[in-house]
């Protein structure tokens, strides 16, 4: 009778003898320790699918391949480019994301105005155009600033954003799809003064004063259209 190892045994070598304790393994599967220090090694249940990550299930359980996303990574959801636009909107906000981030790049206002964020509870059919509490300032007038109520102020200070002045802003939006919290936002960035190389820092933030689940957000100037610019929406996983 043929033997399967050098010491003449028909059985797999035990773990405490330098073996695995098993006669076969699952092809391509990750190998894990046994249930005790000397128990046979174990193959995880599945090799998973492309782009999944190996995730711990705690002590006493084998790890498994699972979809990525629970680690708090920002996911690019959508990008919108303004072109003489009255506003830039993102609809169908998903409760899969707890918070959102919008990168606002090279946005050109058609008129001297401020940049606002507004919310909608019915996916953009109607927009909340009042009831906001916010504060908006640029470094040249921080002491006075302005207090927009038609939206959450993100950039400018009254009429400090001149027509044709490029705006670059990072905007963080917390919990817009949860009815348990007020939708709030904060922003920081800068704008380039029209016709010169001078730049002014801008900060803003605030909240909509009613706790409700909002399924859409939009960016709008206090006066006039958005001539051009790129708005990139990212989401942070809720789990």
Long-range contacts (C-beta under 8 A, 24 or more apart in sequence): 12-40, 14-38, 15-39, 15-40, 15-41, 30-54, 30-63, 32-62, 32-63, 69-237, 69-239, 70-237, 70-239, 71-237, 72-236, 72-237, 73-236, 73-237, 74-101, 74-234, 74-235, 74-236, 75-234, 75-235, 75-236, 75-237, 76-232, 76-233, 76-234, 77-233, 77-234, 77-235, 78-232, 78-233, 79-230, 79-231, 79-232, 79-233, 80-230, 80-231, 80-233, 81-228, 81-229, 81-230, 81-231, 82-107, 82-226, 82-227, 82-228, 82-229, 82-230, 82-231, 83-227, 83-228, 84-110, 84-225, 84-226, 84-227, 84-228, 85-225, 85-226, 86-220, 86-225, 86-226, 87-118, 87-218, 87-219, 87-220, 87-226, 88-218, 88-219, 88-220, 88-226, 88-229, 88-231, 89-124, 89-216, 89-217, 89-218, 89-219, 90-216, 90-217, 90-218, 90-231, 90-233, 91-120, 91-123, 91-124, 91-215, 91-216, 92-123, 92-215, 92-216, 93-176, 93-177, 93-214, 93-215, 93-216, 93-217, 94-177, 94-235, 95-177, 95-178, 95-238, 96-235, 96-237, 96-238, 97-177, 97-235, 97-236, 97-237, 97-238, 98-174, 98-175, 98-178, 98-236, 98-237, 98-238, 99-172, 99-173, 99-174, 99-175, 99-235, 99-236, 100-172, 100-173, 100-176, 100-217, 100-233, 100-234, 100-235, 100-236, 101-170, 101-171, 101-172, 101-173, 101-233, 101-234, 101-235, 101-236, 102-170, 102-171, 102-173, 102-219, 102-231, 102-232, 102-233, 102-234, 103-170, 103-171, 103-230, 103-231, 103-232, 103-234, 104-154, 104-155, 104-167, 104-168, 104-169, 104-170, 104-171, 104-189, 104-219, 104-229, 104-230, 104-231, 105-168, 105-229, 105-230, 105-231, 105-232, 106-166, 106-167, 106-168, 106-228, 106-229, 106-230, 107-166, 107-167, 107-168, 107-169, 107-226, 107-228, 107-229, 107-230, 107-231, 108-164, 108-165, 108-166, 108-167, 108-226, 108-227, 108-228, 108-229, 109-161, 109-162, 109-163, 109-164, 109-165, 109-167, 109-221, 109-224, 109-225, 109-226, 109-227, 110-163, 110-221, 110-224, 110-225, 110-226, 110-227, 111-163, 111-221, 111-223, 111-224, 111-225, 112-159, 112-160, 112-161, 112-162, 112-163, 112-223, 113-156, 113-159, 113-161, 113-221, 113-222, 113-223, 113-224, 114-146, 114-148, 114-153, 114-154, 114-155, 114-156, 114-157, 114-158, 114-159, 114-160, 114-161, 114-221, 114-222, 115-153, 115-154, 115-155, 115-156, 115-161, 115-167, 115-169, 115-219, 115-220, 115-221, 115-222, 116-148, 116-150, 116-151, 116-152, 116-153, 116-154, 116-219, 116-220, 116-221, 116-222, 117-151, 117-152, 117-154, 117-171, 117-173, 117-185, 117-217, 117-218, 117-219, 118-150, 118-151, 118-152, 118-217, 118-218, 118-219, 118-220, 119-176, 119-183, 119-208, 119-214, 119-216, 119-217, 120-214, 120-215, 120-216, 120-217, 120-218, 121-212, 121-213, 121-214, 121-215, 122-215, 122-216, 123-215, 123-216, 124-215, 124-216, 124-218, 127-218, 128-208, 131-208, 131-209, 131-210, 132-206, 132-207, 132-208, 132-209, 133-206, 133-207, 133-209, 134-204, 134-205, 134-206, 134-207, 135-204, 135-205, 135-206, 136-202, 136-203, 136-204, 137-202, 137-203, 137-204, 138-191, 138-200, 138-201, 138-202, 138-203, 139-200, 139-201, 139-202, 140-200, 148-206, 148-222, 150-222, 151-220, 151-222, 152-184, 152-185, 152-204, 152-205, 152-206, 152-207, 152-208, 153-204, 153-205, 153-206, 154-185, 154-187, 154-202, 154-204, 154-219, 155-187, 155-189, 155-191, 155-202, 155-204, 156-191, 156-202, 156-204, 156-222, 157-202, 160-191, 160-200, 161-191, 161-221, 162-193, 162-194, 163-194, 163-224, 164-194, 164-195, 164-227, 165-191, 165-192, 165-193, 165-194, 166-191, 166-192, 166-229, 167-191, 167-202, 167-229, 169-202, 173-217, 176-213, 176-214, 176-217, 177-213, 177-214, 177-215, 178-213, 179-211, 179-212, 179-213, 180-211, 181-211, 182-207, 182-208, 182-209, 182-210, 182-211, 183-207, 183-208, 183-212, 183-214, 184-208
